């Protein structure tokens, strides 16, 4: 799954690789978004915030700065 901002045109590349592309809905030509579009946009935004926080923590704490032995992968995965 890939999350992207409006205006990113990678639909064909995602389809070729079997990936889902999630892009927030825009208002288009309407004065208001539909309730389903608002719900989808909120859901996508909440997930993007979590992903951005994880990336920030990876950078701040340099979690992936060094090689990680494959034998220790079980210690990284949640139970």
N, C-alpha and C positions, 0 to 999 in steps of 0.2 A: 504494500500500500504506500502511496506517495501523496503527501499533502503539499499543495502549491497555492500561491497567490493567484488572483485573477490576472489574466494576461499571459500566463505561462502556457505555451502551446506545445505540450509534450504528449498529447493524446495518442498519436500513432506509435511513439516509442514505447509507451506503457502497454498498449494493446499487443505489440509484438512480443513483449516479455511476459505477458500474462499478469500485469500489475493493475491494481485499482488506483485511479486518480481521483482525489477529493479536492475540489476547488470550491471556496465559498460562493454562494449565490450573490449576484448583484441585483440592483434594483431594475436594471434594463430601462425600459420605457415606461414603467409603471410608477405611480407616486408612492406606493407602499409594497413591501414584500409580502408574499403569502405567509400564512402561519406555519406551513410546513417548511418553507424556505428559512424562516426565522429560526425554527427548531434545529434544522440541519446546520445552519451557520453557527449557532451557539455550540452545538456538539463538536463541530470541527474546531472552533476556536478554543474550546476547553482542552481538547487533545493537543493542539499546537502549543498551548502554554506549557503543558506538562513536558512535551518533547523539548521545548526550548530550555526549560529548567534542567532537564537531564543533560543536555549538551553543555550548558554552562557549568554544571558540576563536574562533568568529565574534564573540561578544560581547566577549571579552577584547581581541582585537586590532582590533576595530571594522572588520572586513574589509568589511562591507556598509554602513558608515556613510554613504558618499557614493554618488552615482550612478555606475554603471559603464557606459562606452560599449559598445554592442552590437558595435562593430567589434573590440573586444578580447576577445570571448568565447572565441576560439580559444586564447588564452593561459591561460584558466582551466581548460579541459577537459584531462583526461589524454590522453596520446598513444594 
